[in-house]
Amino acid sequence: MSAPTDPGIPDAQKSGSVQADRSGTPMVEVRELHKEFGHVHVLKGVDLEVERGSVCVILGPSGSGKSTLLRCMNELEEITGGSVLVDGELMGFRETTDKGSTRLHRLHPRVIAKQRSRIGMVFQRFNLFPHMTALENVMEAPVQVRGDAKSKARARALELLERVGLSDRVDHYPAQLSGGQQQRVAIARALAMDPELMLFDEPTSALDPELVGEVLAVMQDLARSGMTMVVVSHEIGFAREVADKVVFMDDGVIVEEGPPSEVIDAPREARTKDFLSHVL
Ligand SMILES: Nc1ncnc2c1ncn2[C@@H]1O[C@H](COP(=O)(O)OP(=O)(O)OP(=O)(O)O)[C@@H](O)[C@H]1O
């Protein structure tokens, strides 16, 4: 999608003071999404809705475009066509209509950064700062936060580390933590921004099998608390138990979607059946 850069920041988005009532709109709306990397067409017209407070698990073979779809949701990838709305807001763009024709303007980088800050993301590799303790990682940039703000950030970080079961590891450095503990710190760090949406990109696939359960348990708690979550994962048990919607992707398209009782337990499409027979 090529669009001119938005020359200004709309006042409502600058201050964040005007909050529309969006309780009736889905948290995520992906429409006819295309993503190309050079000549490689990775997403070929994806449509997806994720309701508020629900959990959507995306399954699919390697290279089917799952991570790319997730990255398009928070503007880590610039989309080639279609649109992504999060909480009713067009990610990265603003629409204007002039004499009946609609144009898209790329938003100012500061507005994009603000949009992104409402979305927490957890990656396969934990991406923690190795020279910072668990607590400092969750506080993120302790040197930039001073005075009262710093003590509030610290209290919040301690609360989040307790929530992920790491109260006794706050002063440990990443190298002193197991993979499962590091991933739980990464989840606490993503939560520190008070996100409205959490994206998980294969959060357990870099972990030893015995550590997977502790991370999935934290994610399950988060789901119970009402967080909207989109999770790329091959953990079929988690999908069956926690997901409201399961999406099966292959070759850049959504082949099948629905509740786990349909997509996992009674898939209609041959490609879904074939995939599940390999992972189960
Ligand atoms: N930055 C990039 N540049 C070029 N091609 C890319 C880039 N990122 C992803 N791709 C290609 O896009 C396709 C889909 O990749 P993606 O990581 O989204 O798949 P996936 O379903 O998440 O796979 P996996 O389960 O292996 O992580 C792959 O063919 C990949 O090589």
The ligand as an SDF file (V2000), in Angstrom:
LIG
                    3D

 31 33  0  0  0  0  0  0  0  0999 V2000
   11.5000  -10.0510    5.9790 N   0  0  0  0  0  0  0  0  0  0  0  0
   11.2490  -10.9870    5.0640 C   0  0  0  0  0  0  0  0  0  0  0  0
   11.7870  -10.9220    3.8390 N   0  0  0  0  0  0  0  0  0  0  0  0
   11.5160  -11.8550    2.8920 C   0  0  0  0  0  0  0  0  0  0  0  0
   10.7020  -12.9080    3.0880 N   0  0  0  0  0  0  0  0  0  0  0  0
   10.1490  -13.0430    4.2890 C   0  0  0  0  0  0  0  0  0  0  0  0
   10.3880  -12.0960    5.3490 C   0  0  0  0  0  0  0  0  0  0  0  0
    9.6760  -12.4840    6.4380 N   0  0  0  0  0  0  0  0  0  0  0  0
    9.0350  -13.6240    6.0950 C   0  0  0  0  0  0  0  0  0  0  0  0
    9.3300  -13.9460    4.8070 N   0  0  0  0  0  0  0  0  0  0  0  0
    8.8060  -15.1080    4.0780 C   0  0  0  0  0  0  0  0  0  0  0  0
    7.4130  -15.1310    4.2580 O   0  0  0  0  0  0  0  0  0  0  0  0
    6.9410  -16.4710    4.3380 C   0  0  0  0  0  0  0  0  0  0  0  0
    6.0840  -16.6030    5.5720 C   0  0  0  0  0  0  0  0  0  0  0  0
    6.8910  -16.4120    6.7230 O   0  0  0  0  0  0  0  0  0  0  0  0
    6.2770  -16.4250    8.1870 P   0  0  0  0  0  0  0  0  0  0  0  0
    7.4260  -16.2920    9.1440 O   0  0  0  0  0  0  0  0  0  0  0  0
    5.1900  -15.4470    8.2710 O   0  0  0  0  0  0  0  0  0  0  0  0
    5.6780  -17.8850    8.2390 O   0  0  0  0  0  0  0  0  0  0  0  0
    5.2150  -18.7310    9.4810 P   0  0  0  0  0  0  0  0  0  0  0  0
    3.9650  -19.4140    9.0890 O   0  0  0  0  0  0  0  0  0  0  0  0
    5.1860  -17.8870   10.6970 O   0  0  0  0  0  0  0  0  0  0  0  0
    6.3920  -19.7980    9.5770 O   0  0  0  0  0  0  0  0  0  0  0  0
    7.1050  -20.4700   10.8580 P   0  0  0  0  0  0  0  0  0  0  0  0
    6.0650  -21.3580   11.5060 O   0  0  0  0  0  0  0  0  0  0  0  0
    8.2280  -21.2560   10.2640 O   0  0  0  0  0  0  0  0  0  0  0  0
    7.5630  -19.3430   11.7400 O   0  0  0  0  0  0  0  0  0  0  0  0
    8.1810  -17.3590    4.3420 C   0  0  0  0  0  0  0  0  0  0  0  0
    8.3430  -17.8860    3.0600 O   0  0  0  0  0  0  0  0  0  0  0  0
    9.2930  -16.4190    4.6890 C   0  0  0  0  0  0  0  0  0  0  0  0
   10.4990  -16.8270    4.0940 O   0  0  0  0  0  0  0  0  0  0  0  0
  1  2  1  0
  2  3  1  0
  2  7  2  0
  3  4  2  0
  4  5  1  0
  5  6  2  0
  6  7  1  0
  6 10  1  0
  7  8  1  0
  8  9  2  0
  9 10  1  0
 10 11  1  0
 11 12  1  0
 11 30  1  0
 12 13  1  0
 13 14  1  0
 13 28  1  0
 14 15  1  0
 15 16  1  0
 16 17  2  0
 16 18  1  0
 16 19  1  0
 19 20  1  0
 20 21  2  0
 20 22  1  0
 20 23  1  0
 23 24  1  0
 24 25  2  0
 24 26  1  0
 24 27  1  0
 28 29  1  0
 28 30  1  0
 30 31  1  0
M  END
$$$$
